Amino acid sequence: MWGNNWSDLDLGMEKFEDVAKRGIKFIEEINRVYRGKRVLVVSHGALIGLTLQHLLPERFPTTYIENTSLTILKNIEGNWNCNLYNCTLHLK
């Protein structure tokens, strides 16, 4: 329908960098509002993965998020840490 180079076309999709920025803004707001509390966030894997890639680029140059997987982020004294990533043990 759009030709062989369809993936190079601007089809009005949100850019990955903008998705990551939105994710980081959200997670920082949650951290500010609920500091010191545990918060469950449910989201699409792409938003989680892109946010992790920009929040912790050394650890996550790429990401793959399984459906219903668990990822735990902690902010300790202003530093983000991911001590559980893409865990699906609860599905077995």
Contacts in CASP RR format, 6 or more apart in sequence:
PFRMAT RR
TARGET T0000
AUTHOR 0000-0000-0000
METHOD contacts of the structure
MODEL  1
MWGNNWSDLDLGMEKFEDVAKRGIKFIEEINRVYRGKRVLVVSHGALIGL
TLQHLLPERFPTTYIENTSLTILKNIEGNWNCNLYNCTLHLK
2 9 0 8 1.000
2 11 0 8 1.000
16 50 0 8 1.000
17 54 0 8 1.000
19 46 0 8 1.000
19 47 0 8 1.000
19 50 0 8 1.000
19 51 0 8 1.000
20 50 0 8 1.000
20 51 0 8 1.000
20 53 0 8 1.000
20 54 0 8 1.000
21 54 0 8 1.000
22 47 0 8 1.000
23 47 0 8 1.000
23 50 0 8 1.000
23 51 0 8 1.000
24 51 0 8 1.000
24 54 0 8 1.000
24 55 0 8 1.000
26 41 0 8 1.000
26 51 0 8 1.000
27 41 0 8 1.000
27 51 0 8 1.000
27 55 0 8 1.000
27 73 0 8 1.000
30 39 0 8 1.000
30 41 0 8 1.000
31 75 0 8 1.000
45 65 0 8 1.000
46 65 0 8 1.000
48 63 0 8 1.000
48 65 0 8 1.000
48 71 0 8 1.000
49 60 0 8 1.000
49 63 0 8 1.000
49 65 0 8 1.000
50 63 0 8 1.000
52 59 0 8 1.000
52 60 0 8 1.000
52 63 0 8 1.000
52 71 0 8 1.000
52 73 0 8 1.000
52 82 0 8 1.000
52 85 0 8 1.000
53 60 0 8 1.000
53 61 0 8 1.000
53 62 0 8 1.000
53 63 0 8 1.000
55 73 0 8 1.000
55 80 0 8 1.000
56 80 0 8 1.000
56 82 0 8 1.000
59 82 0 8 1.000
60 82 0 8 1.000
60 85 0 8 1.000
63 86 0 8 1.000
64 86 0 8 1.000
65 71 0 8 1.000
65 86 0 8 1.000
66 86 0 8 1.000
66 88 0 8 1.000
68 88 0 8 1.000
68 90 0 8 1.000
68 91 0 8 1.000
69 86 0 8 1.000
69 87 0 8 1.000
69 88 0 8 1.000
70 84 0 8 1.000
70 86 0 8 1.000
70 87 0 8 1.000
70 88 0 8 1.000
70 90 0 8 1.000
71 82 0 8 1.000
71 84 0 8 1.000
71 85 0 8 1.000
71 86 0 8 1.000
71 87 0 8 1.000
72 82 0 8 1.000
72 83 0 8 1.000
72 84 0 8 1.000
73 80 0 8 1.000
73 81 0 8 1.000
73 82 0 8 1.000
74 80 0 8 1.000
74 81 0 8 1.000
74 82 0 8 1.000
74 83 0 8 1.000
75 81 0 8 1.000
END
